[in-house]
């Protein structure tokens, strides 16, 4: 009976079922459309006249029922070249992968910000052989005649070469960005992308903090190896070196000066002048004139404590004019006479950006302001919370000469614990 059963299966073609399964699967694959080829539902008219099929080679065939040839959709094939459209599919779609597209001709190099053509080579004014690694390129702009350094407070600075002299800026300042932008533009004829420049600045900052020397920065007056240096504030970054043997003007002083916003230039000094020429422009007596000269000399010292100069007088006695004139001899500024600060923080920031602090038309001083001015004249520290942080303290150490003018006698509440600094000069 087993033999008869095998014979029956053999005659029925079922002796080896896999021979039937494989053609059936192939037939099913031909009739099931690919998901990527299925578009939006066709209209009723088009649905009657078209049908999508897929052959074994991944080709999609659309059989249209012609109006005149009489072919129906029962499976009869139209003549070759009639009513038949063939659409090739990408080979990668068959196994679910998308073929990668070549970069377009207008794509740019995201690393250097330089435009490229379709062959991937830089176009425009930037030769392929001169494409920099941006961080090293920007760092090289600074170190080509300058250097980076940091202060004792771990603040990063760059001393950049400009027209034969050095200018000093914080690494993360707008001035440093403009210097790097200028160097890139002059070499390549275009500007880098923002993310390129922003990515190079942390590298420069790390170089200054971890490899650069420790140097301090100063505003207007500094000291080095027993010499005093006065920044003239001109375009050449000249400074006057003063010591026991006399003075001379230097092009690149050995100290690092900053140029805060508002600082103005001092005239280039000339030999042969006399302090007596001041008498004709100040409304003070003989004793007060000597105190004025002492204050001017003290204001040129690089370290405190400093005396507090108070100009008092009636209305119209040239208090503000005298204050402007005296400050212009040491530290000229666009905003010479200023109003009272509103907080210790504002006062400390003003002290960091100016050498001489001038307060104009003061009628009275609040106790906190009187105490703060005393600390500034004797080198004081101000602490506050650093911006955008919760537990980071920012400490500002300042020491500056002070000049105050007003109608009332403001010397009584000001620094009463050190009265020898408070003798107000009366303008007549």
C-alpha positions in Angstrom: 0.0 0.0 0.0 2.9 2.3 0.6 4.0 1.8 -3.0 0.6 2.8 -4.3 0.5 5.9 -2.2 3.9 7.0 -3.6 2.7 6.4 -7.1 -0.4 8.4 -6.5 1.7 11.3 -5.1 4.1 11.0 -8.0 1.3 11.2 -10.6 -0.2 14.2 -8.8 3.1 16.0 -8.7 3.2 16.0 -4.8 6.1 13.7 -4.2 8.3 16.6 -3.5 6.1 19.5 -2.2 8.9 22.1 -2.3 8.8 21.9 -6.1 5.3 23.5 -5.9 6.0 25.9 -3.0 8.9 27.7 -4.7 7.0 28.5 -8.0 4.0 29.5 -5.9 6.1 32.0 -3.9 7.6 33.4 -7.1 4.1 33.8 -8.6 2.9 35.5 -5.4 5.9 37.9 -5.4 5.1 38.9 -9.0 1.5 39.8 -8.1 2.2 41.7 -4.8 3.2 45.3 -5.5 6.2 46.8 -3.6 5.3 49.2 -0.8 7.5 51.9 -2.2 5.7 51.8 -5.6 2.2 52.2 -4.1 1.1 55.8 -4.5 -2.1 57.5 -3.5 -5.4 55.8 -4.5 -6.0 56.4 -8.2 -9.2 57.9 -9.5 -12.1 55.7 -10.6 -11.3 56.2 -14.3 -7.6 55.5 -14.0 -8.3 52.5 -11.8 -10.3 50.9 -14.6 -7.6 51.6 -17.2 -4.4 50.7 -15.4 -2.9 48.0 -13.3 0.6 47.8 -11.8 2.6 44.6 -12.1 6.1 43.7 -11.0 8.2 41.2 -12.9 11.0 39.1 -11.4 13.8 41.6 -12.3 12.2 44.3 -10.1 10.6 46.1 -13.1 7.2 47.8 -12.7 4.9 47.4 -15.7 1.7 49.3 -16.3 -0.8 47.7 -18.7 -3.2 50.3 -20.1 -6.3 49.2 -21.9 -6.2 51.0 -25.3 -9.4 52.3 -26.6 -8.9 51.4 -30.2 -6.9 48.2 -30.1 -9.5 46.2 -28.2 -7.2 44.7 -25.6 -8.9 44.0 -22.3 -7.4 43.6 -18.9 -7.9 39.8 -19.0 -4.2 39.2 -19.3 -3.7 39.6 -23.1 -0.6 41.6 -23.8 -0.6 44.5 -26.2 1.8 44.7 -29.1 5.3 45.7 -28.3 5.8 49.4 -27.9 2.0 50.2 -27.5 0.2 51.1 -24.3 3.1 50.0 -22.2 5.3 52.2 -19.9 8.3 50.9 -18.1 9.8 52.5 -15.1 13.1 51.4 -13.7 13.6 51.2 -10.0 16.8 51.7 -8.1 18.6 48.5 -7.3 18.9 49.5 -3.7 15.2 49.6 -3.1 14.8 45.9 -3.6 16.6 45.1 -0.3 15.4 48.1 1.5 18.5 50.2 1.2 18.7 53.8 -0.2 21.5 54.6 -2.6 23.7 57.5 -1.4 23.7 60.7 -3.5 26.9 62.5 -4.5 27.4 65.9 -2.9 25.9 68.8 -4.8 28.1 71.3 -6.5 27.1 74.1 -4.1 27.9 72.2 -0.9 30.7 73.6 1.2 33.3 72.2 3.4 31.8 72.3 6.9 35.1 72.1 8.6 36.7 75.2 6.9 33.7 77.1 5.7 35.1 77.1 2.1 32.9 76.5 -0.8 33.6 73.4 -3.0 32.7 72.4 -6.5 31.2 69.1 -7.6 34.6 67.4 -7.6 35.0 68.1 -3.9 37.8 70.6 -4.4 37.8 74.1 -2.9 36.5 76.8 -5.2 36.9 80.5 -5.2 40.1 82.2 -3.8 41.1 79.4 -1.5 43.6 76.9 -3.0 43.3 73.3 -1.9 46.8 73.2 -0.6 46.2 76.1 1.8 43.2 74.8 3.6 44.0 75.1 7.3 43.0 73.2 10.4 41.0 76.1 11.7 42.1 76.1 15.3 45.8 75.9 14.5 45.3 78.5 11.8 43.6 81.0 14.1 46.2 80.3 16.8 49.0 80.9 14.3 47.5 84.4 13.5 48.1 85.3 17.1 51.5 83.7 17.6 52.9 85.2 14.5 54.4 88.1 16.4 52.2 87.9 19.5 51.3 85.3 22.2 48.7 84.2 24.6 48.8 84.3 28.4 46.7 84.2 31.5 46.4 86.3 34.7 46.6 85.1 38.3 42.8 85.0 38.3 42.9 82.4 35.4 41.6 84.8 32.8 42.8 84.1 29.2 44.3 87.0 27.1 45.8 87.3 23.7 48.5 89.8 22.8 48.0 90.2 19.0 50.3 91.9 16.5 48.7 94.9 14.8 50.7 97.3 12.5 54.1 96.7 14.2 52.8 96.8 17.8 51.0 94.5 20.2 47.4 95.0 21.4 46.0 93.0 24.4 42.5 91.7 24.6 40.6 88.9 26.4 40.5 85.8 24.3 36.7 85.7 24.3 36.3 89.4 23.6 34.8 91.0 20.5 38.2 92.5 19.6 39.8 89.1 19.4 37.1 87.8 17.2 37.5 90.7 14.8 41.2 90.2 14.7 40.8 86.5 13.8 38.1 87.3 11.3 40.3 89.9 9.6 43.2 87.4 9.3 40.9 84.7 7.7 39.4 87.2 5.3 42.7 88.6 4.1 44.0 85.1 3.4 41.0 83.4 1.8 38.8 86.3 0.6 35.7 85.2 2.5 34.5 84.9 6.1 34.4 81.6 8.1 31.2 80.2 9.4 30.3 81.2 12.9 30.7 77.7 14.3 34.2 77.5 12.9 35.3 80.6 14.7 33.4 79.7 17.9 35.1 76.3 17.9 38.6 77.8 17.6 38.2 80.2 20.5 38.2 77.4 23.2 41.4 76.0 21.8 43.1 79.4 22.0 41.7 79.8 25.5 43.1 76.4 26.6 46.5 77.3 25.1 46.5 80.6 27.1 45.5 78.9 30.4 47.6 75.8 30.3 50.6 76.7 28.1 50.8 80.4 28.3 52.8 82.4 30.9 51.2 84.2 33.8 51.1 88.0 33.3 49.0 90.7 34.8 47.1 93.3 32.8 46.8 97.0 33.7 44.9 100.1 32.8 46.9 103.3 32.2 49.6 102.8 34.9 51.8 99.8 35.6 55.1 98.8 37.3 57.8 96.3 36.2 61.3 95.8 37.7 61.2 99.1 39.6 60.1 101.2 36.5 56.7 102.9 36.2 54.9 102.8 32.8 52.3 105.3 31.7 50.1 104.2 28.8 49.7 107.2 26.4 46.6 105.5 24.8 47.6 106.4 21.2 47.3 104.3 18.1 50.9 103.1 18.3 50.4 101.8 21.9 53.3 103.9 23.1 54.1 104.2 26.8 56.3 106.4 29.0 58.9 104.6 31.1 59.7 106.5 34.3 62.5 105.7 36.7 65.1 107.4 38.9 67.2 108.4 35.8 64.4 110.1 34.0 61.8 109.1 31.4 61.6 107.9 27.8 58.8 106.8 25.3 58.8 103.1 24.4 57.0 101.6 21.4 56.4 98.1 23.0 56.5 98.3 26.8 57.2 95.1 28.8 53.8 95.3 30.5 50.4 94.5 29.2 48.0 97.4 29.0 44.3 97.2 28.3 42.3 99.8 26.4 38.8 99.9 27.9 36.0 101.6 26.1 36.1 105.4 26.6 39.8 105.7 27.1 41.4 108.7 25.3 45.0 109.4 24.4 47.5 111.5 26.3 49.7 113.9 24.4 53.2 112.8 23.7 55.3 114.4 26.5 57.9 117.0 25.7 60.9 118.0 27.8 61.4 121.4 29.3 58.0 122.1 30.9 57.2 123.4 34.4 54.5 122.6 37.0 54.1 126.3 37.6 52.1 126.6 34.4 49.2 125.0 36.2 48.7 128.0 38.5 47.1 130.1 35.8 44.3 127.6 35.1 43.3 126.5 38.7 41.3 128.7 41.2 43.2 127.6 44.3 45.5 129.3 46.8 49.1 128.5 47.4 48.6 125.7 50.0 45.9 124.1 48.0 48.0 124.2 44.9 50.7 122.2 46.6 48.1 119.6 47.5 46.9 119.5 43.9 50.5 118.8 42.7 50.9 116.1 45.4 47.7 114.4 44.2 48.8 114.5 40.6 52.1 112.8 41.5 50.3 110.3 43.6 47.9 109.5 40.8 50.9 108.4 38.7 52.0 105.8 41.2 51.3 102.2 40.2 50.3 101.1 43.7 48.1 102.6 46.4 47.0 103.9 48.8 45.9 107.1 47.0 44.7 110.4 48.5 41.1 111.4 47.8 40.9 114.8 46.1 37.8 116.8 47.0 37.0 120.1 45.2 34.5 122.2 47.0 33.2 125.6 46.2 30.2 127.8 45.5 28.2 127.7 42.3 30.1 128.9 39.3 33.6 128.4 40.9 34.7 126.0 38.1 34.5 122.8 40.1 33.6 120.6 37.2 36.0 122.3 34.9 38.9 121.9 37.3 38.0 118.2 37.8 37.9 117.6 34.1 41.3 119.4 33.6 43.0 117.5 36.4 41.8 114.1 35.3 42.8 114.9 31.7 46.4 115.3 32.8 46.5 111.7 34.0 43.7 109.7 32.6 41.6 111.4 29.9 38.3 109.7 29.1 35.1 110.4 27.1 33.1 110.3 30.3 35.3 112.2 32.7 32.7 113.5 35.2 30.3 110.8 36.2 27.3 110.5 38.5 27.2 108.4 41.7 27.1 104.6 41.1 24.0 102.7 42.3 25.8 99.7 43.8 29.1 98.5 44.9 29.2 96.2 41.9 28.8 99.2 39.5 31.5 101.1 41.4 34.0 98.1 41.2 33.4 97.6 37.5 34.0 101.3 36.9 37.2 101.1 38.9 38.4 98.2 36.7 37.8 100.1 33.5 39.2 103.5 34.6 42.3 104.7 36.3 41.0 107.8 38.0 37.4 107.8 39.3 35.7 111.1 39.1 32.4 111.8 40.8 30.7 115.1 39.7 28.3 117.4 41.7 28.1 115.3 44.8 25.8 116.7 47.5 25.9 113.8 49.9 27.3 110.3 50.2 25.5 107.3 51.5 27.3 105.3 54.2 27.8 102.3 52.0 29.3 104.5 49.2 31.6 106.3 51.6 32.9 103.0 52.9 33.4 101.6 49.3 35.3 104.7 48.2 37.6 104.3 51.2 38.3 100.7 50.2 39.1 101.7 46.6 41.6 104.4 47.7 43.5 101.8 49.9 43.1 98.8 47.6 39.9 96.9 48.4 38.2 93.8 47.2 34.6 93.5 46.1 32.9 90.1 45.8 29.7 89.2 44.0 28.0 86.3 42.4 29.2 85.5 38.9 26.6 85.9 36.3 24.7 82.8 35.2 25.9 80.8 38.2 24.5 80.1 41.6 27.6 79.3 43.7 30.5 80.9 41.9 32.0 84.0 43.5 33.6 86.8 41.4 36.2 88.9 43.3 37.3 92.3 42.0 40.4 93.8 43.5 40.8 97.5 42.7 42.8 100.5 43.8 42.4 103.9 42.1 42.9 107.6 42.6 39.6 109.4 43.5 38.4 112.9 42.5 35.1 114.3 43.9 33.6 117.7 43.5 30.5 119.3 45.0 28.9 122.4 46.5 28.4 121.0 50.0 31.3 119.9 52.2 31.2 116.3 51.4 34.4 115.6 53.3 32.7 115.1 56.6 31.0 111.8 55.9 33.6 110.6 53.5 36.3 108.3 55.0 36.1 109.9 58.4 38.4 107.2 59.8 41.4 108.6 57.7 40.9 112.3 58.0 44.4 113.1 56.7 43.2 112.3 53.2 40.1 114.5 53.4 41.1 118.1 53.4 38.8 119.6 50.8 40.4 122.1 48.4 38.3 125.2 48.3 37.9 126.9 44.9 37.7 130.7 45.0 
